[in-house]
Amino acid sequence: MTEPEAVPVLTQIVDEERAPPAVDGAALEALARHLERAVLERLAAETDRIAARAIDGMRGELRVAVTQTVREALAASLAHALAHPRRD
């Protein structure tokens, strides 16, 4: 039977010489850009689907608003024409 490996205890002091290596700023920036591109690429289809749904909703709302505005303008124009007939 083998002896189990020693597991560090939370109160155990870690050797400072084992500190993580210094991070190169340029390498970190390149990694961040790569990760950003990867995440955006994976989200692109979902983002496009959500944007298309939102645009369709806005298109419908705009159609209703324009139709209502045209109806009101025509009603006002007809009411004015009927109230003030032209005397040619």
C-alpha positions, 0 to 999 in steps of 0.5 A: 500500500502506498502513502497518500500524497500530502495535500496543502492545508489552507493555512499552509504558507506557500513558497513565494518563489512559486509565484505566478510568472509575470505576464507580458502585456502584449501577449495578454492583449493579444489573448484578450482580442482572440477571446473577444473574437471567439466569443463574438463569433459564437454569439453572432447567430444568436445576436443576428436572430435577436436583432432581426426579431427586434427590427421586425417588431419595430417595422410593424410598429412603424407601419401601424403608426404611419397608417394611423397618421395617414388616416388622421391626416386624410380625415382632417383634410376631408373634414376641412374640405367639406366644411369649406367647399371651394367656390369656383 
